[in-house]
Amino acid sequence: MKLIIAVVQGEDAQRAVAALTDKGVSSTRISSTGGFLQQGNVTLMIGVDDGQVTEALKVIHDNCHERSRYLSPVPPLAEPGEFFMAFPVEVEVGGATVFVMSVDSFEKI
């Protein structure tokens, strides 16, 4: 038995959960925030048999994509009379961070 913990971008979460459900894999969805951008993420906790790990990872890979975003940096604290022009910066967001761990016991109650 394995526990898959997948941290995915909020935009990809619903599609990933639906695709996992279509494959007969249930998951628990936890809202989370993280990373230096402080954008909304979703943490999926997925309990599967050892033989289902590859299929679950493929579903996550197929439904969670990196994308480019333009963000304006936070201006530093300026002294009165100083001027700071913030230009948008392109960053890559999305994809998924996935952990796969062995589980000693798993019960559905």
VOGU-3710 file (C-alpha; in Angstrom, 3 decimals, decimal comma):
1> mkliiavvqg> 0,000/0,000/0,000  1,263/3,486/-0,886  0,267/7,020/0,061  0,676/9,570/-2,715  0,759/13,191/-1,580  0,490/15,518/-4,580  0,678/19,296/-4,209  -0,931/20,745/-7,338  -1,895/24,219/-8,476  -5,490/25,175/-7,717
11> edaqravaal> -6,291/25,528/-11,437  -5,377/21,887/-12,068  -6,937/20,326/-8,976  -10,505/19,729/-10,141  -9,380/18,204/-13,438  -6,879/15,930/-11,658  -9,436/14,761/-9,064  -12,014/14,034/-11,792  -9,456/12,070/-13,842  -8,394/10,058/-10,773
21> tdkgvsstri> -12,050/9,315/-9,974  -12,618/8,145/-13,576  -9,807/5,616/-13,037  -11,398/4,402/-9,796  -8,857/6,121/-7,560  -10,289/8,110/-4,666  -8,513/11,068/-3,141  -8,808/13,533/-0,296  -8,486/17,198/-1,262  -6,933/19,692/1,174
31> sstggflqqg> -6,656/23,395/0,352  -3,171/24,749/0,965  -0,950/27,726/0,234  2,725/27,650/-0,423  5,751/28,565/-2,410  7,323/31,957/-2,733  4,328/33,201/-4,757  1,857/32,376/-1,960  -0,693/31,185/-4,509  -3,432/28,688/-3,750
41> nvtlmigvdd> -2,520/25,045/-4,027  -4,404/21,855/-3,386  -2,826/18,905/-1,615  -4,222/15,556/-2,737  -3,823/12,553/-0,460  -4,272/9,345/-2,421  -4,120/5,849/-0,960  -3,488/3,136/-3,579  -2,270/-0,424/-3,891  1,314/-0,785/-5,082
51> gqvtealkvi> 0,117/-1,757/-8,573  -1,885/1,467/-8,982  0,964/3,901/-8,263  2,140/4,182/-11,875  -1,387/4,794/-13,163  -2,111/7,433/-10,495  1,174/9,231/-11,218  0,373/9,234/-14,953  -3,035/10,812/-14,280  -1,407/13,530/-12,151
61> hdnchersry> 1,254/14,121/-14,814  -1,338/14,382/-17,588  -3,555/16,846/-15,706  -1,125/19,150/-13,886  0,813/21,472/-16,170  3,381/24,203/-15,747  2,455/27,589/-17,160  3,978/31,046/-17,334  2,639/33,935/-15,278  3,661/37,567/-15,161
71> lspvpplaep> 3,837/38,935/-11,643  4,763/42,376/-10,411  7,408/42,262/-7,703  6,588/43,823/-4,362  8,336/47,198/-4,175  10,861/47,657/-1,387  10,112/50,146/1,338  11,129/53,479/-0,107  12,154/56,666/1,551  9,945/59,692/0,930
81> geffmafpve> 10,732/61,145/-2,478  12,133/57,887/-3,910  10,460/56,281/-6,899  10,313/52,537/-7,674  9,083/51,240/-11,033  8,036/47,592/-10,781  8,139/45,711/-14,067  6,306/42,383/-14,366  8,511/39,312/-14,099  7,773/36,037/-15,905
91> vevggatvfv> 7,744/32,976/-13,621  6,824/29,331/-14,125  3,973/28,084/-11,940  1,966/24,898/-11,787  2,880/21,312/-12,306  2,867/19,107/-9,249  5,146/18,100/-6,421  4,508/14,452/-5,616  5,616/12,272/-2,714  5,075/8,497/-2,675
101> msvdsfeki> 5,384/6,766/0,696  4,884/3,255/1,953  1,942/2,772/4,305  1,850/0,140/7,031  -1,897/0,295/7,533  -4,848/1,756/5,623  -8,489/1,612/6,695  -11,655/3,094/5,223  -14,142/3,660/8,003
//
